[in-house]
Amino acid sequence: MTDAATPTTPGGSPEGRAGGSPAQLPMVFPLEGHEGLPGRVRIHEVGPRDGLQNEPATVPVEVKAEFIERLAAAGLTTVEATSFVHPKWVPQLADAEELYPRLGGPALEGVRLPVLVPNARGLERALALGAREVAVFASATESFAKANLNRTVDEALEMFEPVVARAKREGLRVRGYLSMCFGDPWEGPVPLEQVVRVCRALAGMGCDELSLGDTIGVATPGHVHALLAALRTAGLPGSGAGEPGAAGSGPPAAGPVLAVHFHDTYGQALSNTLAALQNGVATVDASAGGLGGCPYAKSATGNLATEDLVWMLNGLGIETGVDLAQLTATSRWMAERLGRPSPSRTVRALAGTAAPTSSQEQ
């Protein structure tokens, strides 16, 4: 961790930033008495997939490919590229077969490029293009399972079991997304044991990682602590220590790595992330510029902005490997192409004195 007496810029660069904040900020002050915080956090960047899937207009495939390359150039080592769902359901990602082959150049060497697969057909499409990491998406609630997958929770798990098994046989890494872990727009509160049950089912299939989703952004820090404690009691780890390349403390954890995926509907995403870090979680989902939502849950607003997350982690002295200035420039570039300003507070603050990139930002 960086000494608080010698503050540095994000990414360790001594240069100033062309924006609204001096280069020496944020100052670094690790939390005293919280030795359990990870020394490094792996950011699972979801902007190109979860961020763009709910856009009203389809983004050109060449823009998507450049977006992914720019994110990687900013230091993000995991960038979720696209989804192999049926184009009828998510037309914004209908170009997956055209996009994925564009991602094999030297600019993305060493970058993990997971893709979402909804079923066996989606997995076949991903395998045909050489994908090495896939994700399935389950629900903790019956209402969302019906809306998103047209199945009950258990029927969806039955559908995923052969998908995960085939992916593991092919040597792929598998992530399991679990939506509605903290609340559901139709059912309201979601019992902790209900979330634990589905997590255990996904872990039992062989998922390498579980991402706990606050799909409609209603979680609070105490709720996060309680859920992670319940998962620990059930024998599921809370840290990224067992993941190759992760810098969590202690011996490798058995079973899947836990990640968190917060939406910022009620302005709680950063405080919830800090609560997760205090419980040993070292993998955090975020979306560049705060892009995103969920087409099947209308109350789901934008994801936690990657820039907001990096600003907080920099201030805590937790490493990410991300160049905040370069990431901010990438989000402003994408905002220009989407025709609206970035919703990220950090992007807007750092762009405060910079020349606008388009008339939309003036």
Residue, then its C-alpha position, 0 to 999 in steps of 0.5 A: m500500500t502507498d504511504a499516506a504521507t506521499p500521495t500519488t496520482p492514480g496509477g502512480s503517475p506524477e503527472g497532473r490531470a487535465g481536469g477538475s482535480p489536482a494530480q496529488l488527489p486523492m490522498v492515500f489513507p488506508l483504513e486503520g483497524h481494517e487489516g482484512l481489506p485486500g491489498r489489490v482488487r480485480i475489477h471485472e469491467v462490465g461496460p461493453r456487455d452490461g453497460l451497452q445492453n440497455e442502450p436505446a440505440t445499437v452501438p456500431v461493432e467497431v466502436k465496441a471493439e475500440f471501447i474494449e481495447r481502450l479499457a484494456a489500455a487503461g489497465l483493466t485486465t478483465v473486460e466482459a465483452t458481449s453476450f451470446v443471447h438470442p438477438k430477439w431478447v437483447p438486440q444491442l448485442a446481436d453482433a457478438e459473432e462479428l465482435y468477438p473475432r475482432l478482439g484477438g489482436p496484440a492490444l488485448e493480449g493477456v486480457r480476460l474476455p468473458v462472455l455471457v451464455p444463457n444456455a447450451r446454444g449460447l455456449e456452442r456459439a461462444l466455443a466456436l469463436g474460441a471464448r475461454e471464459v463464460a458466465v451464466f446468469a441465475s436469479a435468487t427470486e422466482s419473479f425475476a427468473k420468470a421475467n428474465l429466463n421464462r423459467t422457475v429458479d430450479e428450472a433455470l438451475e437445471m438448464f445451467e447444469p449441463v452448460v457449466a459441465r460442458a464448459k468445464r470439460e472444455g477447460l473454460r472458466v465459469r462465472g455464475y451471476l446471481s441477480m436479485c440478491f438484495g431485493d426484488p421489484w415484484e417480491g420485495p425483500v429476499p431472504l438470505e437463505q434464499v440467496v444462499r441456496v442458489c449460490r450453493a447450487l451454482a457452486g455445486m455445478g462447478c462455477d469458479e466465481l459467483s457474482l452477487g447482484d444488487t440488480i435494483g440497487v436497494a442494498t445497504p452496507g449492513h445487508v451486505h455484511a449479513l449476506l456475506a456472513a450467511l455465505r461464510t456460514a454455508g461454507l462459501p468463501g468471501s475473498g478472491a484469495g483463491e483466484p490466480g493472480a489475486a492478492g487477497s490475504g491468507p491461503p487460497a479459498a476452497g470453492p468459488v471466488l465471490a464477487v459483488h455487482f452493485h447498482d447505484t439506484y439509491g447512491q449506495a454502491l460505493s458504501n456497499t462495495l466497502a462493506a464487501l471489501q471489509n468481508g474479504v471480497a477482492t473482485v468487484d464488478a463495475s462499468a466504465g462511466g456508470l453505463g448500464g441497467c437491466p432490460y428485465a428490471k426497469s428500476a435497475t439504473g446504472n452500474l457502479a461506475t468504474e471511475d468512482l470505484v477506482w477513486m475510492l480504492n486509490g484513496l484506500g491505498i488498494e491497488t487496481g492497476v488502472d490508470l484513472a486518467q486514461l479510463t476517464a478519457t475512455s468514458r468521455w470518448m464513449a459518452e460522446r458516441l452515445g450522445r450524452p454525458s457520463p453519469s459517473r461523478t468522478v468522470r464529470a469531476l475530472a473533466g471539469t476544466a478539460a476541453p469538452t470532447s463534443s458539444q454534448e458535454q458543453 
